[in-house]
Amino acid sequence: MTPTTNPAQTLAQAMGQLPLIAILRGLTPAEAPAIGQALVDKGFAIIEVPLNSPEPVQSIATLTRLFPHTLIGAGTVLNAQQVQDVHAAGGRLVVAPNFNPAVVAQALALNMVVLPGVATPTEAFAALDAGAHGLKLFPAEMVSPVTVKALRAVLPKDAALMPVGGITPDNMAAYRTAGASGFGLGSALYAPGRSAEQVRLAAQNFVNAFRD
């Protein structure tokens, strides 16, 4: 994926390659090169390091340096200052568990891809109106495939809907049938202490399940 200055196009390119976001909560800077390589080798084009990880900004800086063609940034972004910190580290992606207009506005001002978290139609429409490039449907345990289908019926057809929370290779199909555009993958893909080879195997399982 060739980097572009248009965030909407950047997201579309990454989603076109593989619409799965690797959520590396708990990643350390020392682990970042090997874990990042395992994911990129399996075709992952979007990686987020949640800001409640150890030294997340350093991990993001390392990943962006090693994998410049991958859309990399932060998750659990809660305020505008954190958006600035991620941007300064080279991150091009902002993912949040909630919809905070200030976070969206700051990300847009810095030409970053922004995916706020929503769980209701009111939040979803407000986030899109604010300029969000896509929606993190969170927690997915609360946003069932039936709910995704209902949202898809009323939201703009091109709105990216990404269920996050409890996603496994076994439950993706029902969400995709309902209209999910892709997924954020957490502890079923990576957890602290998991080796790069274990992550590589988990990544392959997710890729196989998505493509099947």
C-alpha positions as CSV (number, residue, x, y, z in Angstrom):
1,M,0.0,0.0,0.0
2,T,1.5,3.3,-1.1
3,P,1.1,6.1,1.4
4,T,-1.3,8.9,0.4
5,T,-2.0,12.3,1.9
6,N,-5.8,11.8,1.5
7,P,-6.9,9.9,4.7
8,A,-10.1,8.6,3.2
9,Q,-8.1,7.2,0.3
10,T,-5.5,5.8,2.7
11,L,-8.2,3.9,4.6
12,A,-9.9,2.7,1.4
13,Q,-6.5,1.3,0.1
14,A,-5.8,-0.4,3.4
15,M,-9.3,-1.9,3.6
16,G,-9.0,-3.0,0.1
17,Q,-5.9,-5.0,1.0
18,L,-7.3,-6.5,4.2
19,P,-10.1,-4.9,6.3
20,L,-8.8,-6.2,9.6
21,I,-7.3,-4.0,12.2
22,A,-4.7,-5.6,14.4
23,I,-5.2,-4.2,18.0
24,L,-1.9,-4.7,19.9
25,R,-3.0,-3.8,23.4
26,G,-0.1,-4.4,25.8
27,L,2.6,-4.4,23.1
28,T,6.1,-3.2,24.2
29,P,8.5,-1.3,22.0
30,A,10.9,-4.3,22.1
31,E,8.2,-6.6,20.7
32,A,7.0,-4.2,18.0
33,P,9.4,-5.2,15.2
34,A,8.8,-8.9,15.4
35,I,5.0,-8.7,16.0
36,G,4.7,-6.1,13.2
37,Q,6.6,-8.2,10.8
38,A,4.4,-11.3,11.6
39,L,1.3,-9.3,10.8
40,V,2.6,-7.6,7.7
41,D,3.8,-11.0,6.4
42,K,0.2,-12.2,6.6
43,G,-1.2,-9.2,4.7
44,F,-2.3,-6.9,7.5
45,A,-2.5,-3.3,6.4
46,I,-3.8,-1.6,9.5
47,I,-2.2,-1.8,13.0
48,E,-3.1,0.1,16.1
49,V,-1.3,0.3,19.4
50,P,-3.7,1.3,22.2
51,L,-2.4,4.2,24.3
52,N,-2.9,2.2,27.5
53,S,0.0,-0.1,26.4
54,P,3.6,0.3,27.7
55,E,5.3,3.2,25.9
56,P,2.8,3.2,23.1
57,V,4.1,6.2,21.3
58,Q,7.6,4.6,21.0
59,S,6.0,1.4,19.6
60,I,4.1,3.5,17.1
61,A,7.2,5.3,16.0
62,T,9.1,2.0,15.6
63,L,6.3,0.4,13.6
64,T,5.9,3.4,11.3
65,R,9.6,3.5,10.6
66,L,9.8,-0.2,9.8
67,F,6.5,-0.6,7.9
68,P,5.9,2.8,6.1
69,H,3.4,1.3,3.7
70,T,1.1,0.1,6.6
71,L,-1.6,2.3,8.1
72,I,-0.4,2.5,11.7
73,G,-1.6,4.5,14.7
74,A,-3.1,4.4,18.1
75,G,-6.2,3.1,19.8
76,T,-7.9,4.3,23.0
77,V,-7.3,7.8,21.9
78,L,-9.4,10.0,24.3
79,N,-8.3,13.6,23.7
80,A,-6.9,16.0,21.2
81,Q,-3.4,16.1,22.8
82,Q,-3.1,12.4,22.4
83,V,-3.9,12.8,18.7
84,Q,-1.1,15.3,18.4
85,D,1.3,12.9,20.2
86,V,0.4,10.0,17.8
87,H,0.9,12.3,14.8
88,A,4.3,13.4,16.1
89,A,5.4,9.7,16.3
90,G,4.5,9.2,12.6
91,G,1.1,7.6,13.2
92,R,-1.6,8.1,10.6
93,L,-4.5,6.4,12.4
94,V,-6.6,7.4,15.4
95,V,-9.1,4.9,16.8
96,A,-11.2,5.6,19.9
97,P,-13.6,3.6,22.0
98,N,-16.0,6.6,22.0
99,F,-17.1,9.5,19.8
100,N,-15.4,12.7,21.0
101,P,-15.8,15.6,18.5
102,A,-12.5,17.1,19.6
103,V,-10.6,14.0,18.8
104,V,-12.2,13.7,15.4
105,A,-11.6,17.4,14.6
106,Q,-7.9,17.2,15.7
107,A,-7.3,14.1,13.6
108,L,-8.9,15.7,10.5
109,A,-6.8,18.8,11.1
110,L,-3.7,16.6,11.0
111,N,-4.8,14.7,7.9
112,M,-5.1,11.4,9.9
113,V,-7.6,8.6,9.5
114,V,-10.1,8.6,12.4
115,L,-12.4,5.8,13.5
116,P,-14.4,6.8,16.6
117,G,-16.3,4.2,18.6
118,V,-20.1,4.2,18.4
119,A,-22.9,1.9,19.6
120,T,-26.1,3.6,18.6
121,P,-27.5,5.2,15.5
122,T,-27.3,8.7,17.1
123,E,-23.6,8.3,17.8
124,A,-23.0,6.8,14.3
125,F,-24.7,9.7,12.5
126,A,-23.0,12.3,14.7
127,A,-19.6,10.8,14.1
128,L,-20.0,10.7,10.4
129,D,-21.4,14.3,10.3
130,A,-18.2,15.3,12.2
131,G,-16.1,13.8,9.5
132,A,-15.2,10.3,10.8
133,H,-13.8,8.1,8.0
134,G,-15.4,5.0,9.5
135,L,-17.1,3.7,12.6
136,K,-15.7,1.3,15.3
137,L,-18.8,-0.6,16.5
138,F,-17.9,-1.1,20.1
139,P,-18.3,-3.2,22.1
140,A,-19.3,-5.8,19.5
141,E,-20.8,-7.9,22.3
142,M,-23.4,-5.2,22.5
143,V,-23.7,-4.6,18.8
144,S,-25.0,-7.9,17.4
145,P,-25.2,-8.8,13.7
146,V,-28.9,-8.0,13.8
147,T,-27.9,-4.5,15.0
148,V,-25.3,-4.1,12.3
149,K,-27.9,-5.1,9.7
150,A,-30.3,-2.4,11.1
151,L,-27.5,0.2,11.1
152,R,-26.5,-0.7,7.5
153,A,-30.0,-0.1,6.4
154,V,-30.0,3.6,7.4
155,L,-26.3,4.7,7.3
156,P,-24.6,5.8,4.1
157,K,-23.8,2.9,1.9
158,D,-20.0,3.7,1.9
159,A,-19.7,4.1,5.7
160,A,-17.1,1.6,7.0
161,L,-18.6,-0.4,9.9
162,M,-16.0,-2.2,11.9
163,P,-17.2,-4.4,14.9
164,V,-14.6,-4.6,17.6
165,G,-14.7,-6.6,20.9
166,G,-14.9,-10.4,21.1
167,I,-14.3,-10.9,17.4
168,T,-13.0,-14.4,16.6
169,P,-12.5,-16.3,13.3
170,D,-15.8,-18.2,14.1
171,N,-18.1,-15.2,14.5
172,M,-17.0,-12.9,11.6
173,A,-19.2,-14.5,9.0
174,A,-22.5,-13.5,10.7
175,Y,-21.3,-9.9,11.0
176,R,-20.1,-9.8,7.3
177,T,-23.5,-11.1,6.2
178,A,-25.2,-8.4,8.2
179,G,-23.0,-5.7,6.4
180,A,-19.8,-5.3,8.4
181,S,-17.0,-3.8,6.4
182,G,-14.2,-5.3,8.4
183,F,-13.2,-5.9,12.0
184,G,-10.9,-4.9,14.8
185,L,-9.1,-7.9,16.3
186,G,-7.9,-7.8,19.9
187,S,-6.9,-10.6,22.3
188,A,-7.8,-13.4,19.9
189,L,-5.0,-12.1,17.7
190,Y,-2.5,-10.6,20.1
191,A,-2.1,-10.6,23.9
192,P,0.9,-9.6,26.0
193,G,3.5,-12.4,26.1
194,R,2.4,-14.0,22.9
195,S,5.3,-14.8,20.6
196,A,5.6,-13.5,17.1
197,E,5.0,-17.1,15.8
198,Q,1.8,-17.4,17.8
199,V,0.6,-14.1,16.4
200,R,1.6,-15.2,12.9
201,L,-0.6,-18.4,13.3
202,A,-3.5,-16.4,14.7
203,A,-3.2,-13.9,11.9
204,Q,-3.4,-16.6,9.3
205,N,-6.5,-18.1,11.0
206,F,-8.2,-14.7,10.8
207,V,-7.2,-14.2,7.2
208,N,-8.4,-17.6,6.2
209,A,-11.7,-17.1,8.0
210,F,-12.3,-13.7,6.5
211,R,-11.5,-14.8,2.9
212,D,-13.6,-18.0,3.2
